[in-house]
Every structure is written in structure tokens, then in C-alpha cells.
């Protein structure tokens, strides 16, 4: 007798949507004669699903690195351009051949990028690794992306689902904490990455890329990370950082 196996919870499936614009640009770069590995690696850092795949690969236990890798740029250097290109190609192939894939949430890509740039700018002010902070910001809504990929409302609170996914992928505890606790009250934000993500979300909203989480004023946000600068100056720096990083997605 065959015993039926229950279908696993959809939020336990770890396939993540790649943004269509990023996927299109990946295909363009892969078709270039030289493979355009440098541009492709920069593009990977703009998409949560591609970044997650690369950092996950770098933290695979069989590679035996001395410590777990938190930053996408560090992971890319360790893996090398060829392997990163292969990982990107496999993720984009999923998108191309899956005609029944759900829509990518309208708000999620721009919001993730804006939060990532905000984390990077603020990290430099408090002595945190810019690479680790940027990557945590880019992945902070990975739970929402996981939900959307599996047909679940992404605007609900999926912080625990995202954190659990990254924990299973062997990412460092501080990144997992930054994803899990980002919506905690100010007193509950203990780790530096948690505080950076919460603060950067406020600046993302100011840039017109809000997410579903509650935000406070930019002044309050800077107070949470103990950065003593004018909010307008920080906002302008985040906007510049975002424009510089996203140039590769525009093909410029």
C-alpha cells in the first residue's frame, strides 16, 4: 500500500522569484562574448533571489570556509565569476520556463534595493561592515518574496519565515537576526543589523519605496542607530548610492 505524503507547507519551499528586469539583464549579459562576469556579479547584488542563491552557495558546508559569509560581495569573490554566472543562469532559467509563476510584488524590488542602500550608507557611520549591512538590507524581506513565490500574500508579516529560510541556508546569525527582528519595537532591536534595517526602511519610504512595515521619521530613525547627521544629507547620500548601484540594471 502506498502511503500518501502530505504536501509540505508552501513557505518551506525555497524557490524565490527573480525580478523580471534583473532576469532580462542577466540573459543579456550571459549572451555577451566575454560573459561580462563583472557586470553580472554587480547585477547579482541587485536582486534578492540571486543574492540569496550566491550567499547560500558560499555557506554550503562542503566548501569548508572558516566562517559563515554574510556579504554578497564577499561570497562572489570566494565563488568566482564563473560559478556566480552559473548560479544566476540557473535561477533565470526557472523564470523563463515556468509559465505559471506568480507575479512579482510591485513594491518589493525597489523597496529592498532602497533599504539595502540605506543600510550600506548608515553602516559606514557606525563601523559595521558595509557589505554585510547591504546584503542584510537586500534580503530583509526575503520572507515576503518566499510568500509571493508560493502564492501567499507577501504584505503579511513573514519575517520569521524569511529568517528561518536563511538559517537553514547557514547564513550568519546576525543576518538571520536582522531579518527576524526588523519589525520589533525600538527597545527590542538589539543587533546592529536589526537597527540598520529598521532605520533604512524609514529612508526607503522617504525615497518613495515604502514596504508594509511601520516606519518612523528620519530623525527618529537616525536616533535608533545613533547617527548624528542631518536627515536630508543622509537621504541624498542613500539616493546617490542607489543610483550608482542600479546603473548596471539599466545597462548604463
C-alpha positions, 0 to 999 in steps of 0.5 A, a space after each residue: 500500500 502506498 502511503 500518501 505524503 502530505 504536501 509540505 507547507 508552501 513557505 518551506 519551499 525555497 524557490 524565490 522569484 527573480 525580478 523580471 528586469 534583473 532576469 532580462 539583464 542577466 540573459 543579456 549579459 550571459 549572451 555577451 562574448 566575454 560573459 561580462 562576469 563583472 557586470 553580472 556579479 554587480 547585477 547579482 547584488 541587485 536582486 534578492 533571489 540571486 543574492 540569496 542563491 550566491 550567499 547560500 552557495 558560499 555557506 554550503 558546508 562542503 566548501 569548508 570556509 572558516 566562517 559563515 559569509 554574510 556579504 554578497 560581495 564577499 561570497 562572489 569573490 570566494 565563488 568566482 565569476 564563473 560559478 556566480 554566472 552559473 548560479 544566476 543562469 540557473 535561477 533565470 532559467 526557472 523564470 523563463 520556463 515556468 509559465 505559471 509563476 506568480 507575479 512579482 510584488 510591485 513594491 518589493 524590488 525597489 523597496 529592498 534595493 532602497 533599504 539595502 542602500 540605506 543600510 550600506 550608507 548608515 553602516 559606514 557611520 557606525 563601523 559595521 561592515 558595509 557589505 554585510 549591512 547591504 546584503 542584510 538590507 537586500 534580503 530583509 524581506 526575503 520572507 515576503 518574496 518566499 510568500 509571493 513565490 508560493 502564492 501567499 500574500 507577501 504584505 503579511 508579516 513573514 519575517 520569521 519565515 524569511 529568517 528561518 529560510 536563511 538559517 537553514 541556508 547557514 547564513 550568519 546569525 546576525 543576518 538571520 537576526 536582522 531579518 527576524 527582528 526588523 519589525 520589533 519595537 525600538 527597545 527590542 532591536 538589539 543587533 546592529 543589523 536589526 537597527 540598520 534595517 529598521 532605520 533604512 526602511 524609514 529612508 526607503 519610504 522617504 525615497 518613495 519605496 515604502 514596504 508594509 512595515 511601520 516606519 518612523 521619521 528620519 530623525 527618529 530613525 537616525 536616533 535608533 542607530 545613533 547617527 548624528 547627521 542631518 536627515 536630508 544629507 543622509 537621504 541624498 547620500 542613500 539616493 546617490 548610492 542607489 543610483 550608482 548601484 542600479 546603473 548596471 540594471 539599466 545597462 548604463 
